[in-house]
Amino acid sequence: MSPKAKSSKSKAAGRIRVKLVRGWAGKSDVQVKVLRGLGLRRSGDANELPDSPSVRGSIAKVSHLVTVVES
């Protein structure tokens, strides 16, 4: 396996897709900041993020507002 093929495979691995399924109107300031930090602005928005412990922790704080699909 060539080094280029290996590096491109590692970029795709470890990504998760987060989609905002409920609006954040009326939610606490902390939850709104977490959603903005995840790159989600309005209901229906989706973002692909690296699968890291910090991102997983952020998702856990707003798990009732988002859905997660592991890529």
C-alpha positions in Angstrom: 0.0 0.0 0.0 1.4 3.4 -0.9 1.7 6.1 1.7 -0.7 8.4 -0.2 -3.4 5.8 -0.2 -2.9 5.2 3.5 -3.1 8.9 4.4 -6.3 9.5 2.4 -7.9 6.6 4.1 -7.0 7.9 7.5 -8.6 11.3 6.7 -12.0 9.7 5.9 -11.9 7.5 9.0 -12.9 8.8 12.3 -15.6 11.3 11.1 -19.1 11.7 12.4 -22.0 13.6 10.9 -24.1 15.6 13.3 -27.6 16.9 12.3 -29.7 19.4 14.3 -33.2 18.0 14.4 -34.8 20.3 17.0 -34.5 24.1 17.2 -32.5 25.7 19.9 -35.0 28.5 20.7 -35.6 28.7 24.5 -32.6 26.5 25.3 -29.9 27.5 27.8 -27.0 29.6 26.8 -24.6 26.7 27.3 -26.5 24.5 24.9 -26.7 27.3 22.3 -22.9 27.8 22.6 -22.3 24.1 22.2 -24.5 23.9 19.1 -22.7 26.9 17.5 -19.4 25.3 18.4 -20.5 22.2 16.5 -21.3 24.4 13.5 -25.1 24.0 13.7 -27.1 27.2 13.1 -30.7 26.2 12.3 -32.9 23.2 12.4 -31.9 20.7 9.6 -28.3 21.8 9.4 -25.7 19.1 9.4 -21.9 19.1 9.8 -19.2 16.5 9.5 -16.7 16.6 12.4 -13.7 14.6 13.6 -14.6 11.8 16.0 -12.7 12.9 19.1 -13.5 12.9 22.8 -14.1 16.6 22.9 -16.6 16.5 20.1 -18.3 13.5 21.7 -18.6 15.4 24.9 -20.2 18.4 23.2 -22.7 16.1 21.5 -23.5 14.5 24.8 -24.6 17.9 26.2 -27.1 18.4 23.3 -27.9 14.8 22.5 -31.7 15.5 22.8 -31.4 18.1 20.0 -29.2 16.3 17.5 -28.8 13.0 15.6 -25.4 11.4 15.0 -24.3 9.2 12.1 -20.9 7.6 12.2 -19.1 7.7 8.8 
